């Protein structure tokens, strides 16, 4: 918890203020989860400070909601296009994704127990940036990411999926698909994709995962002119769950 709390403070996620009259601060909870690799082995432990969103009221501390999750039809099309043209799909992971965006609304949270600043016990946290669990957090993150992509001349491809972006310069084309904190990129120029990665890391703290191997529970194996998708781990978990192994 201490590491996560320190990261939130470093990120200027909130500032301490006197409780506004008539305002009831939103509650919070610590959530713990395990991250696994494609082979099912443990990758890392994670803890997050998450808002209790059931106490949020529309029109008071949030207005619009939207989650940037790509449609499976878009993802399948991206893989098919990549295989057909013998390209490679790259993957990037945005660290503390939802904590990057600033909030427009006034949202107040109770000061986390165990981390109350001495002399400020009566104060509450006025959120300056998003926290996991906030209803408007995914929307705020999408808006910030979209603005950054637009600065790089990577434009939203206005069909029925707001998570698909394209950049074209002459014969060079790069496709980018967003699924919250996961970015997939492919195109006909590897060196140009590398340059886009560098530009993205200037705006956000990201991990370059190289060629995609594991995406949304799916194992991805890329071959020349083909891409193999498998859910071996998922099937194995189902068999174990129902005692069929």
C-alpha positions as CSV (number, residue, x, y, z in Angstrom):
1,X,0.0,0.0,0.0
2,X,2.8,2.4,0.9
3,X,4.3,2.2,-2.7
4,X,0.9,2.8,-4.3
5,X,0.2,5.7,-1.9
6,X,3.6,7.3,-2.6
7,X,2.9,7.0,-6.4
8,X,-0.5,8.8,-5.9
9,X,1.2,11.6,-4.0
10,X,3.9,11.9,-6.6
11,X,1.3,12.1,-9.3
12,X,-0.5,15.0,-7.5
13,X,-3.7,13.0,-7.5
14,X,-5.3,15.1,-4.8
15,X,-4.9,18.1,-2.6
16,X,-6.0,18.4,1.0
17,X,-8.9,20.8,1.6
18,X,-11.4,21.7,4.3
19,X,-14.7,19.7,3.7
20,X,-17.1,21.8,1.7
21,X,-20.3,22.5,3.5
22,X,-22.9,19.9,2.7
23,X,-20.5,17.6,0.8
24,X,-20.1,14.0,1.7
25,X,-16.7,12.6,0.7
26,X,-16.7,9.4,-1.4
27,X,-15.4,6.3,0.3
28,X,-12.5,4.1,-0.9
29,X,-11.1,0.7,-0.5
30,X,-7.8,-1.1,-1.2
31,X,-8.0,-3.8,-3.9
32,X,-5.4,-6.5,-4.3
33,X,-4.9,-8.7,-7.4
34,X,-2.5,-11.0,-9.0
35,X,-1.2,-10.5,-12.6
36,X,-0.4,-13.7,-14.6
37,X,1.8,-14.4,-17.6
38,X,0.6,-16.2,-20.8
39,X,1.8,-19.6,-19.4
40,X,-0.3,-19.1,-16.2
41,X,2.6,-18.3,-13.9
42,X,2.5,-15.4,-11.5
43,X,3.8,-12.2,-13.0
44,X,3.3,-9.7,-10.1
45,X,1.1,-8.6,-7.2
46,X,-0.8,-5.3,-7.5
47,X,-2.6,-3.1,-5.1
48,X,-4.8,-0.2,-6.0
49,X,-6.7,2.5,-4.1
50,X,-10.2,2.4,-5.6
51,X,-13.2,4.7,-5.2
52,X,-16.6,3.3,-3.9
53,X,-18.5,4.6,-6.9
54,X,-22.0,3.7,-5.6
55,X,-21.9,6.9,-3.7
56,X,-21.4,9.1,-6.8
57,X,-24.4,11.0,-8.1
58,X,-24.9,11.9,-11.8
59,X,-24.9,15.6,-12.3
60,X,-23.2,16.2,-9.0
61,X,-19.7,14.6,-9.1
62,X,-19.9,13.1,-12.6
63,X,-21.6,13.9,-15.9
64,X,-20.6,11.5,-18.7
65,X,-19.2,8.0,-18.7
66,X,-17.3,6.2,-21.4
67,X,-14.9,3.3,-21.4
68,X,-12.4,3.0,-24.3
69,X,-12.7,-0.7,-24.9
70,X,-12.1,-1.8,-28.5
71,X,-14.7,-4.1,-30.2
72,X,-13.6,-7.6,-30.9
73,X,-14.5,-7.1,-34.5
74,X,-11.9,-4.3,-34.6
75,X,-9.3,-6.5,-33.0
76,X,-9.9,-9.4,-35.2
77,X,-9.8,-7.2,-38.3
78,X,-6.5,-5.7,-37.1
79,X,-5.0,-9.2,-36.7
80,X,-6.4,-10.3,-40.1
81,X,-4.9,-7.2,-41.8
82,X,-1.6,-7.8,-40.1
83,X,-1.4,-11.5,-41.2
84,X,-2.5,-10.7,-44.8
85,X,0.3,-8.1,-45.2
86,X,2.9,-9.9,-43.2
87,X,3.2,-7.1,-40.6
88,X,3.8,-7.4,-36.9
89,X,1.5,-6.3,-34.0
90,X,3.2,-4.3,-31.2
91,X,1.8,-3.9,-27.7
92,X,2.3,-1.1,-25.2
93,X,1.0,-1.0,-21.6
94,X,0.2,2.4,-20.0
95,X,1.2,2.5,-16.3
96,X,-1.4,3.8,-13.9
97,X,-3.6,4.6,-16.9
98,X,-6.6,6.2,-15.3
99,X,-4.4,8.4,-13.0
100,X,-3.1,10.4,-16.0
101,X,-6.2,12.4,-16.6
102,X,-7.4,15.6,-14.9
103,X,-10.9,15.8,-13.6
104,X,-13.4,18.5,-14.6
105,X,-15.8,17.8,-11.7
106,X,-15.4,18.5,-8.0
107,X,-14.9,15.2,-6.4
108,X,-13.9,14.7,-2.7
109,X,-12.6,11.6,-1.1
110,X,-12.0,10.6,2.5
111,X,-8.4,10.7,3.5
112,X,-7.0,7.1,3.4
113,X,-6.6,5.6,6.9
114,X,-3.0,5.0,7.9
115,X,-1.9,7.9,5.7
116,X,-3.6,10.8,7.3
117,X,-1.2,13.8,7.4
118,X,-0.6,15.0,11.0
119,X,-2.3,18.3,11.7
120,X,-4.7,17.8,8.8
121,X,-6.9,15.1,10.2
122,X,-10.1,17.0,9.6
123,X,-9.4,17.6,5.9
124,X,-10.5,15.6,2.8
125,X,-8.9,14.8,-0.5
126,X,-10.0,17.0,-3.4
127,X,-9.2,14.8,-6.5
128,X,-7.3,16.6,-9.1
129,X,-6.8,13.5,-11.2
130,X,-8.8,10.3,-11.8
131,X,-8.7,7.3,-9.5
132,X,-9.7,3.8,-10.3
133,X,-13.3,3.2,-9.8
134,X,-14.5,6.7,-10.6
135,X,-17.3,6.6,-13.1
136,X,-15.8,9.4,-15.3
137,X,-12.2,8.1,-15.0
138,X,-12.1,6.0,-18.3
139,X,-13.7,8.9,-20.2
140,X,-11.1,11.4,-18.8
141,X,-8.3,9.1,-19.7
142,X,-9.6,8.6,-23.3
143,X,-9.9,12.4,-23.8
144,X,-6.3,13.0,-22.7
145,X,-5.0,10.1,-24.8
146,X,-7.0,11.3,-27.9
147,X,-5.6,14.8,-27.6
148,X,-2.0,13.5,-27.3
149,X,-2.5,11.2,-30.4
150,X,-4.0,14.1,-32.3
151,X,-0.8,16.2,-31.6
152,X,1.1,13.3,-33.3
153,X,-1.3,13.5,-36.2
154,X,-2.8,10.1,-35.3
155,X,-6.4,10.6,-36.0
156,X,-9.6,8.8,-34.8
157,X,-11.0,6.7,-37.6
158,X,-14.6,7.8,-37.3
159,X,-16.6,4.6,-37.8
160,X,-18.5,2.8,-35.1
161,X,-15.4,2.2,-32.9
162,X,-13.9,5.2,-31.1
163,X,-10.8,3.2,-30.1
164,X,-9.4,2.9,-33.6
165,X,-6.8,5.5,-34.7
166,X,-4.8,5.7,-37.9
167,X,-1.8,7.7,-39.1
168,X,-1.0,8.0,-42.8
169,X,2.0,9.7,-44.4
170,X,2.4,9.0,-48.1
171,X,2.5,5.2,-48.4
172,X,3.2,4.7,-44.7
173,X,0.3,3.7,-42.6
174,X,0.0,2.8,-38.9
175,X,-3.1,1.5,-37.1
176,X,-3.5,1.9,-33.3
177,X,-6.2,0.3,-31.2
178,X,-6.9,1.2,-27.6
179,X,-8.3,-1.1,-24.9
180,X,-8.1,1.0,-21.7
181,X,-4.4,0.7,-20.8
182,X,-3.4,-1.7,-23.6
183,X,-2.4,-0.3,-27.0
184,X,-1.9,-2.4,-30.1
185,X,0.0,-1.0,-33.1
186,X,0.7,-2.4,-36.5
187,X,1.6,-1.0,-39.9
188,X,3.8,-1.2,-43.0
189,X,6.9,0.6,-41.5
190,X,8.6,-0.9,-38.4
191,X,11.0,2.1,-37.9
192,X,8.0,4.5,-38.0
193,X,6.2,2.5,-35.4
194,X,9.3,2.7,-33.2
195,X,9.3,6.5,-33.6
196,X,5.6,6.7,-32.6
197,X,6.4,4.6,-29.5
198,X,9.1,7.1,-28.4
199,X,6.6,10.0,-28.9
200,X,4.0,8.2,-26.8
201,X,6.4,7.6,-24.0
202,X,7.1,11.3,-23.9
203,X,3.5,11.9,-22.9
204,X,2.8,8.9,-20.7
205,X,4.7,6.4,-18.6
206,X,4.5,3.2,-20.7
207,X,6.0,-0.2,-21.0
208,X,7.0,-1.4,-24.4
209,X,6.0,-5.1,-24.5
210,X,7.4,-5.6,-28.0
211,X,5.4,-7.9,-30.3
212,X,2.1,-9.0,-28.7
213,X,2.1,-12.4,-27.0
214,X,-0.7,-12.2,-24.5
215,X,-3.7,-9.9,-25.0
216,X,-7.0,-9.9,-23.0
217,X,-6.6,-13.5,-22.0
218,X,-5.6,-14.6,-25.5
219,X,-2.2,-16.1,-26.4
220,X,-1.0,-14.6,-29.6
221,X,1.6,-16.3,-31.8
222,X,2.7,-14.4,-34.9
223,X,4.0,-16.2,-38.0
224,X,4.8,-15.0,-41.5
225,X,1.4,-14.6,-43.2
226,X,-0.5,-16.0,-40.2
227,X,-1.4,-15.3,-36.6
228,X,-2.4,-18.0,-34.2
229,X,-4.8,-17.2,-31.4
230,X,-5.3,-19.5,-28.4
231,X,-7.0,-19.6,-25.0
232,X,-5.2,-22.5,-23.6
233,X,-4.9,-21.1,-20.1
234,X,-8.6,-20.1,-20.0
235,X,-9.7,-23.5,-21.1
236,X,-7.4,-25.1,-18.6
237,X,-8.8,-22.9,-15.8
238,X,-12.4,-24.0,-16.8
239,X,-11.4,-27.7,-16.8
240,X,-9.8,-27.3,-13.3
241,X,-12.9,-25.4,-12.1
242,X,-15.3,-28.2,-13.0
243,X,-12.9,-31.0,-12.1
244,X,-12.4,-32.3,-15.7
245,X,-8.6,-32.5,-15.7
